[in-house]
Amino acid sequence: MDTDVNGETDHVYEALIVGSGFGGQSAAIELGKAGVHDVVILERRDFVGGTWCQNSYPGAAVDVQSHLYSLSGVRYRWSRLFAEGDELRDYTEHVLDTHGLRSRVRTGENVTVMRWDDEAGLWTVETEAGRTYRARVVVNASGPLSTAVIPPIPGRESFAGAQFHTNDWDHSVDLAGKRVAVVGSGASAAQVIPTIAPGVGHLHVFQRSPHWVMPRRDRVFGRFERWLVNTRIVSLLLRALFYWRLEVRVVGFKYSRVMLDLVATRSARRHLRRQVADPALRRALTPDYTIGCKRVILSDTLYPALCRENVTLHTREDGIAEITPEGIVTTTGERLPVDVIVWATGYDATDGAVSHEIVGRDGVRLADVWAEYPRAYLGTTVPGFPNLFLTLGPNTGIGHTSALFIMESQLRYIVDCVRRLRESGARSLEVRADAEERYTTGIHSEMERTVWHSGGCTSWYQSASGKVIAMYPGFSFTYRRHTRRMDPADHVLTPAATTQAV
């Protein structure tokens, strides 16, 4: 890479990828298969790997079976049914090494702004480190669960003890015997709480609203079993089995509330009754919305942890009013001395999913286009932003199966677009505004039939507008069919010699 004295490169990459997690890794792999090798990956952190290298909190694990929550072309010898953090980090490293991706990653490159140069047909990408990159194509793979959120509670900055988000766990803090508060009760909290509860002095759990919890049914593979399930044929069979078992859930989430009640709700209520004997605690842990409206938690250890004598559950009725240097004051006026606060308060996965500024044709900002709510054709491309592709963009989240299946489906469309650009010699490609409008209208029309829209809850799936942005309202195989190739009728190719579209 040729660099001048200001640290700016005069090299034009064929493709630039933002993020080195599974999205960025998959993009580099698939582009490479299509013959695109002049690729650079920008990673804002000082290490490579994304989500599972960043999230190192105690108990971190995936909630989709390992054989399905993995890239289809990169096999691995999984040790258990649901991979835990260490193994997921090892798998991430395995993907990077198997495909030789490390040399393409530039760490410590936090993107601040991307600008489209219509005359040159290039993207200019600036980073916090003061460097500038140029590329024909940009794939934004920064991920929807990368911008951590901590609520603006009065007095938070005055707290004298340690405090951190689960996304940035401070391993230098020893929790043994400490008075700890976990704020939040979602997926990350459900993994942290059972892991730390036995060792702390007292644990205060602040729950804004309860989640439906179902049995996890994890399994550690024995020696022979591990060999067997990771053979090529058996691993493919297991991947297919898990996929279709999970895909059936869409019937309940979208088409049949009766099925949802008969199968999922009954199972969750039975799980709660079996594990929580105290009627008052059981009532506090029972949601008042339809199962699936919020993310369903898989855990065999959360309820027993909440039943421990050294654990206190605080609900909305006695939530946090303010934070003092010594601890927490609840809405009922109780003062709780606390040594450590763990924020398990999730991410901005809708309106703030893309944290850096993106400026398209004629100086139009993506943030302004998304002012009402985030939207994109196939959750991937936006009119007025040529040669820009988003992985796991608006309405590509999945509530019943592996997000990696959606991501790999999405990359088929992205790679086909890049292939058309190369073969045609065109300067740019973008989706037509009418095609995006038709697609987005259809998505939100279908969403009205789902539990995410009408299940009676407020969740992180929704943007400030109230629209469900994080989820795809249908079967994942339907999305895969839509993304199998680029539809020329829905796109505009601009030749290199003219600004007129053809």
C-alpha positions in Angstrom: 0.0 0.0 0.0 1.5 3.3 -1.1 1.2 6.0 1.6 2.2 9.6 1.7 3.6 11.7 4.6 0.1 12.4 5.9 -0.7 8.7 6.2 -3.1 8.8 3.3 -3.0 6.1 0.7 -3.1 6.7 -3.0 -4.0 3.1 -3.7 -7.6 2.4 -4.9 -8.8 -0.9 -3.5 -11.4 -2.8 -5.4 -13.2 -3.5 -2.2 -13.0 -2.1 1.3 -14.7 -3.9 4.2 -15.6 -2.3 7.5 -15.5 -4.8 10.4 -13.5 -8.0 10.9 -16.2 -10.1 12.5 -18.0 -12.9 10.7 -19.6 -10.4 8.3 -16.3 -8.9 7.2 -14.6 -12.3 7.1 -17.4 -13.8 5.0 -17.4 -10.8 2.6 -13.6 -11.2 2.1 -13.9 -14.9 1.5 -16.8 -14.7 -1.0 -15.3 -11.8 -2.9 -12.1 -13.8 -3.1 -14.0 -16.7 -4.7 -15.3 -14.2 -7.3 -11.8 -13.1 -8.1 -11.8 -9.9 -6.0 -8.5 -10.1 -4.1 -7.6 -6.4 -3.8 -9.4 -6.0 -0.5 -8.7 -4.3 2.8 -10.6 -4.8 6.0 -10.8 -2.0 8.6 -11.2 -2.9 12.2 -11.8 -0.2 14.8 -10.5 -2.3 17.7 -6.9 -3.2 18.3 -7.6 -6.9 17.6 -9.2 -8.9 14.8 -12.4 -10.9 15.1 -15.5 -9.0 15.9 -18.3 -10.0 18.3 -16.9 -13.2 19.8 -13.5 -11.7 20.4 -15.0 -8.5 21.9 -17.6 -10.1 24.1 -15.6 -11.9 26.7 -18.0 -11.6 29.6 -18.5 -14.6 31.9 -20.9 -17.2 30.5 -20.8 -15.8 26.9 -22.3 -18.4 24.6 -24.3 -18.7 21.4 -28.0 -19.6 21.5 -28.1 -21.4 18.1 -26.6 -24.9 17.8 -22.9 -24.8 16.9 -23.2 -26.8 13.7 -25.7 -24.2 12.4 -24.0 -21.1 13.9 -20.9 -21.4 11.7 -19.9 -20.5 8.2 -21.1 -23.1 5.7 -17.6 -23.5 4.1 -15.5 -23.6 7.3 -15.9 -26.7 9.3 -14.7 -27.1 12.9 -14.5 -29.8 15.6 -17.2 -28.5 18.0 -17.0 -29.8 21.6 -20.6 -29.1 22.6 -24.1 -28.5 21.2 -24.1 -24.7 22.0 -20.6 -23.2 21.7 -19.3 -21.1 24.5 -17.2 -17.9 24.3 -13.8 -19.5 24.3 -14.7 -21.9 21.5 -16.4 -19.2 19.4 -13.3 -17.1 19.7 -11.2 -20.1 18.6 -13.5 -20.7 15.7 -13.2 -17.0 14.7 -9.4 -17.4 14.7 -9.7 -20.6 12.7 -11.7 -18.8 10.0 -9.2 -16.0 9.8 -6.2 -18.4 9.6 -7.9 -20.9 7.2 -8.5 -18.2 4.6 -5.4 -16.1 5.3 -7.4 -13.0 6.2 -5.2 -11.4 8.9 -2.8 -9.7 6.4 -5.8 -7.8 4.9 -6.9 -6.4 8.2 -5.9 -2.9 9.5 -6.6 -2.7 13.2 -7.1 0.5 15.1 -8.9 2.0 12.1 -12.2 3.4 13.5 -14.1 4.7 10.5 -15.5 8.2 11.0 -16.9 9.0 7.6 -17.4 7.5 4.2 -18.0 9.8 1.2 -19.0 8.9 -2.4 -17.1 10.7 -5.1 -19.5 10.5 -8.1 -17.0 11.9 -10.6 -14.4 9.4 -9.7 -16.8 6.6 -8.9 -15.0 5.9 -5.7 -15.6 5.8 -1.9 -13.3 7.8 0.3 -13.2 6.4 3.8 -11.6 8.4 6.7 -10.6 6.9 10.0 -10.1 8.3 13.5 -6.4 7.6 13.2 -6.2 10.2 10.5 -5.8 7.9 7.5 -7.8 7.9 4.3 -8.7 4.9 2.1 -10.2 4.8 -1.3 -12.2 2.0 -2.9 -14.6 1.2 -5.7 -16.8 -0.9 -3.5 -17.5 -0.7 0.2 -19.1 -3.5 2.3 -20.1 -2.2 5.7 -20.0 -5.2 8.0 -19.7 -3.3 11.3 -22.6 -5.4 12.7 -25.9 -4.4 14.3 -24.8 -5.5 17.8 -21.7 -3.4 18.1 -22.9 -0.1 19.5 -23.4 -0.7 23.2 -26.1 1.3 25.0 -26.0 2.5 28.6 -29.2 4.4 29.7 -28.7 8.0 30.9 -29.5 7.4 34.6 -28.9 10.4 36.9 -25.6 10.2 38.9 -24.1 7.4 36.8 -20.8 9.3 36.4 -20.5 9.8 40.2 -20.3 6.1 41.0 -17.1 5.4 42.9 -16.9 1.7 42.2 -16.2 -0.1 38.9 -18.8 -0.1 36.2 -18.7 -1.5 32.6 -20.9 -2.8 29.8 -20.9 -6.6 29.1 -19.6 -5.7 25.6 -16.4 -4.4 27.3 -16.0 -6.6 30.4 -13.3 -5.4 32.7 -11.4 -8.6 33.7 -9.2 -6.7 36.1 -12.2 -6.3 38.5 -12.4 -9.2 41.0 -16.1 -9.8 41.8 -15.4 -12.3 44.6 -17.4 -11.3 47.7 -18.4 -8.0 46.1 -21.8 -6.4 46.1 -22.7 -6.4 42.4 -25.6 -4.9 40.4 -26.5 -6.3 36.9 -28.7 -3.8 35.1 -30.7 -5.6 32.4 -32.3 -9.1 32.1 -31.9 -10.0 28.4 -29.7 -12.5 26.6 -26.3 -11.3 28.0 -27.6 -10.8 31.5 -29.1 -14.3 31.4 -25.6 -15.7 30.8 -23.7 -13.4 33.2 -26.0 -13.9 36.2 -25.7 -17.7 36.7 -22.0 -17.5 36.1 -21.1 -14.8 38.7 -23.9 -15.4 41.3 -22.1 -18.2 43.2 -19.0 -16.1 43.8 -20.3 -12.6 44.7 -21.3 -11.4 48.1 -24.7 -10.2 46.9 -26.2 -9.7 43.4 -28.9 -7.2 42.6 -30.6 -7.8 39.3 -32.6 -5.0 37.8 -35.2 -6.2 35.4 -37.2 -3.7 33.4 -39.5 -6.4 32.0 -39.2 -10.2 32.2 -38.2 -12.4 29.2 -39.7 -15.8 28.3 -37.1 -18.5 29.1 -37.0 -21.9 27.6 -34.9 -25.0 28.3 -31.5 -24.8 26.7 -30.8 -28.6 26.6 -27.1 -28.1 26.0 -24.8 -31.1 25.7 -21.0 -31.7 25.9 -19.9 -34.2 23.4 -18.0 -37.3 24.6 -14.8 -38.3 22.8 -16.4 -40.6 20.3 -19.5 -38.4 19.9 -17.3 -35.4 19.2 -15.5 -37.3 16.4 -18.8 -38.6 15.0 -20.7 -35.3 14.9 -17.9 -33.5 13.3 -17.3 -35.8 10.4 -18.3 -34.2 7.1 -21.5 -36.1 6.5 -22.8 -36.1 10.0 -22.1 -32.4 10.5 -24.0 -31.6 7.3 -26.9 -33.7 8.4 -26.9 -32.0 11.8 -26.8 -28.6 10.2 -29.8 -29.5 8.0 -31.7 -31.0 11.0 -31.1 -28.0 13.2 -32.0 -25.6 10.4 -35.4 -27.2 9.7 -36.3 -27.6 13.3 -35.7 -23.9 14.0 -37.3 -22.8 10.7 -40.7 -24.3 11.9 -40.8 -21.6 14.6 -41.8 -19.0 11.9 -45.2 -20.7 11.7 -45.9 -19.7 15.3 -44.2 -16.3 15.1 -46.2 -15.2 12.1 -49.0 -17.6 11.1 -50.4 -19.4 14.1 -50.6 -18.0 17.6 -52.4 -21.2 18.6 -49.3 -23.2 17.7 -47.2 -20.7 19.6 -49.3 -21.1 22.7 -49.6 -24.8 22.5 -45.9 -25.5 22.0 -43.7 -22.5 23.0 -45.7 -20.8 25.8 -46.6 -24.0 27.5 -43.0 -25.2 27.5 -41.8 -21.8 28.9 -44.4 -21.8 31.7 -43.6 -25.4 32.6 -39.9 -24.5 32.7 -40.7 -21.6 35.1 -42.9 -23.7 37.4 -40.3 -26.4 37.7 -37.4 -24.1 38.5 -39.0 -21.3 40.6 -41.0 -22.5 43.7 -41.7 -19.0 45.1 -45.1 -17.8 43.7 -44.1 -14.1 44.1 -40.8 -14.5 42.3 -42.6 -16.6 39.6 -45.1 -13.8 39.0 -42.3 -11.3 38.7 -40.6 -13.5 36.1 -43.7 -14.1 34.0 -44.0 -11.9 30.9 -47.3 -10.2 30.0 -46.7 -10.3 26.3 -46.7 -13.0 23.6 -43.7 -15.3 23.6 -41.3 -14.3 20.8 -42.2 -10.6 20.9 -38.9 -10.1 22.6 -35.9 -12.4 22.2 -36.5 -15.8 23.8 -33.8 -16.8 26.2 -32.5 -20.4 26.3 -31.2 -21.2 29.8 -31.3 -24.0 32.3 -29.4 -22.0 34.9 -30.9 -18.5 35.0 -34.0 -19.3 37.2 -32.0 -21.3 39.7 -29.5 -18.4 40.0 -32.3 -15.9 40.6 -33.6 -18.2 43.4 -30.3 -18.0 45.3 -30.3 -16.4 48.8 -27.6 -13.9 47.7 -29.6 -12.7 44.7 -32.3 -10.0 44.7 -34.5 -9.4 41.7 -35.7 -5.8 41.3 -38.6 -5.2 38.9 -39.9 -2.0 37.3 -41.7 -1.2 40.6 -38.3 -0.8 42.4 -36.0 0.0 39.6 -33.1 2.5 39.5 -34.0 6.1 40.4 -30.4 7.4 40.6 -26.9 6.3 41.2 -24.7 7.7 44.0 -21.0 7.3 44.7 -21.9 4.5 47.1 -24.4 2.6 45.0 -28.0 2.7 43.8 -31.2 4.4 45.0 -34.3 2.6 43.9 -37.6 4.2 42.9 -39.0 3.2 46.3 -36.2 5.1 48.0 -34.2 2.2 49.1 -30.4 2.7 49.2 -28.3 -0.2 48.0 -24.6 -0.2 48.7 -22.9 -1.5 45.5 -19.2 -2.1 44.6 -19.6 -3.0 40.9 -22.3 -2.2 38.3 -22.5 -4.4 35.2 -24.5 -2.8 32.4 -26.2 -5.6 30.4 -28.3 -3.1 28.6 -27.9 -4.2 25.0 -27.1 -2.3 21.8 -28.5 0.3 19.4 -29.4 -2.3 16.7 -31.9 -0.1 14.7 -31.5 3.7 14.4 -27.8 3.7 15.5 -26.7 0.4 13.9 -24.2 2.3 11.7 -22.3 4.5 14.0 -20.1 6.3 11.4 -21.3 8.9 8.9 -22.0 7.8 5.4 -22.4 10.5 2.6 -23.8 9.4 -0.7 -24.5 11.1 -4.0 -25.0 14.9 -3.9 -23.9 15.1 -0.3 -26.9 13.2 1.0 -26.3 11.6 4.4 -27.5 8.1 5.2 -28.6 9.3 8.6 -31.0 11.8 6.9 -32.4 9.1 4.6 -33.0 7.0 7.7 -34.3 9.9 9.8 -37.8 8.3 9.9 -36.5 4.7 10.1 -33.7 2.6 8.6 -34.5 1.0 5.3 -32.7 -0.8 2.5 -33.4 -3.1 -0.4 -32.9 -6.6 0.8 -31.5 -5.0 3.9 -28.4 -4.4 1.8 -28.5 -1.4 -0.6 -29.9 2.1 -0.5 -30.8 4.4 -3.4 -28.3 7.3 -3.8 -25.4 5.3 -2.3 -23.8 3.5 -5.2 -21.4 0.6 -4.7 -22.3 0.4 -1.0 -23.5 -2.7 0.6 -24.6 -3.4 4.2 -24.4 -6.8 5.8 -27.1 -7.5 8.3 -28.7 -4.2 7.5 -32.3 -3.2 8.2 -34.8 -6.1 8.5 -32.3 -8.9 8.1 -32.2 -10.0 11.7 -33.7 -13.4 12.4 -35.6 -14.5 15.5 -35.6 -18.2 15.0 -32.4 -19.4 13.3 -28.8 -18.5 12.7 -28.0 -15.0 11.6 -25.0 -16.4 9.7 -27.4 -18.1 7.3 -29.0 -14.8 6.5 -25.6 -13.1 6.2 -24.3 -15.8 3.8 -27.5 -15.4 1.7 -27.0 -11.7 1.6 -23.4 -12.1 0.3 -24.6 -14.0 -2.7 -26.5 -10.9 -3.8 -23.5 -8.6 -2.9 -21.0 -10.7 -4.8 -23.3 -10.9 -7.8 -23.6 -7.1 -7.8 -19.8 -6.8 -7.7 -19.4 -9.3 -10.5 -21.8 -7.3 -12.7 -19.8 -4.2 -12.0 -16.6 -5.9 -13.0 -17.9 -7.6 -16.1 -19.7 -4.5 -17.4 -16.9 -2.1 -16.7 -19.4 0.2 -15.2 -18.5 2.9 -12.8 -21.3 2.3 -10.3 -24.3 0.2 -9.4 -27.2 1.1 -7.2 -30.7 0.0 -6.5 -33.6 2.0 -8.0 -35.6 4.1 -5.5 -38.9 2.5 -6.7 -37.5 -1.0 -6.1 -36.4 -0.1 -2.6 -39.8 1.5 -1.9 -41.6 -1.6 -3.1 -39.4 -3.9 -1.1 -39.6 -1.9 2.1 -43.4 -1.5 1.9 -43.8 -5.2 1.4 -41.5 -6.0 4.4 -43.5 -3.8 6.8 -46.8 -5.1 5.5 -45.7 -8.6 6.2 -44.3 -7.5 9.6 -47.8 -6.6 10.8 -48.6 -10.3 10.8 -45.7 -11.2 13.1 -45.4 -11.4 16.9 -42.6 -8.8 16.8 -45.2 -6.2 15.6 -48.3 -7.3 17.5 -47.1 -9.3 20.5 -47.7 -6.6 23.0 -44.2 -5.6 23.9 -41.6 -2.9 23.3 -38.2 -4.4 22.3 -34.9 -3.5 20.8 -36.2 -4.9 17.5 -38.1 -1.6 17.1 -36.7 1.8 16.0 -37.8 5.1 17.6 -40.5 5.2 14.9 -42.1 2.1 16.4 -41.4 0.1 13.2 -39.8 -3.3 13.7 -36.4 -2.8 12.0 -34.2 -5.6 13.4 -36.2 -8.6 12.1 -37.0 -10.2 8.8 -40.7 -11.2 8.7 -40.6 -14.6 7.2 -38.8 -17.8 6.5 -35.0 -17.6 6.0 -35.2 -19.7 2.9 -37.5 -17.0 1.4 -34.8 -14.4 2.0 -32.2 -16.7 0.5 -34.4 -17.1 -2.7 -34.6 -13.3 -3.0 -30.9 -12.9 -2.7 -29.7 -15.6 -5.0 -28.8 -13.0 -7.7 -29.1 -9.4 -8.6 -32.2 -8.4 -10.5 -31.1 -6.1 -13.3 -34.6 -4.5 -13.4 -34.2 -3.2 -9.9 -30.8 -1.7 -10.4 -29.0 1.1 -12.3 -25.5 0.5 -13.9 -23.7 3.8 -14.7 -21.0 3.4 -17.4 -17.5 4.7 -16.7 -17.6 7.2 -19.5 -20.8 9.0 -18.7 -23.0 10.1 -15.8 -26.1 8.9 -17.6 -27.7 5.7 -16.3 -28.4 2.8 -18.6 
